[in-house]
Amino acid sequence: MVRVMKKESVPEAVVPATSLLTRRQVAERLGVCGHTVQRLTRKGILQALVFNPRLIRYRREAVEALIAHATVE
């Protein structure tokens, strides 16, 4: 069973593949583990695109915005 709460289902043709990141790629960019990325998604801090239960991606722009928001000047 897949939890679709706070996730957006989008047809694959709508979003260019080059602007999407896997959970592992997001975790590397944020410097956290994959479970933390899942927690951020569950809390609504980071939105996931769910194509099917095994294919979940994150928008590169959303990840970069999260990094910019979390960075202290």
N, C-alpha and C positions, 0 to 999 in steps of 0.2 A: 504494500500500500504506500502511495506517495502522498506526502503532505503538500498541498498546493497553496497553503496559506501564505500570503504575502509574496507570492511568486506570480510571474506573468507568463501565460502560455502564448507563444507567438509562432506563426508558421515560419518555417526555415527560410523561405524565400524573402521574407520581409527584412531580415537583418543580414548585412554582409558578414561572411565568416571571418574576415580579417579583423573585425572590430569586436569579436567575441573571445572570451578567455575561459579556460577550464578552471575548476576549483583549485587545482594545484598551481596553476599560473597566478591566480589571484593571491593565494597564500604566499607564494614567493615574492610577489610585488609588495604585499603588506608586511612581510616578515613574520608571519604567523603560521600555524598549522591548518590543515584542511578542516578540522573540527571547528576551529574558530570562525572560519568562513561560513560554515553551516550555521553557527550560532548567530552571526551577524545577519544572515538571511532570515532566520526564524524571528529575530527581533525587529526586522523591517529596516535595518540600517543599510543593507545591501540587497538590491533586488536581483533575483535570478530569473533567467528565461528557461522555461521547462519545455523542451521539445518532446520528450517522452521520459519515463522514469529513470532511464540510464543516460540521458543526454541533457545535462543541465549546464548552461553557460551564463556568463556574466558580461555585461557591456563594459568595454574598455573605458569608456567615458565615465561610467558610474564609479569604477574603481579609482580612476585618476581624481575624480571629484572627492571621493572619500579620503584619499591621501592628502589632497590639498586642504580639506576641511580639518583634518586631524593634525596638520603640521602647525606648530607654534612658531610665530615670527618673533 
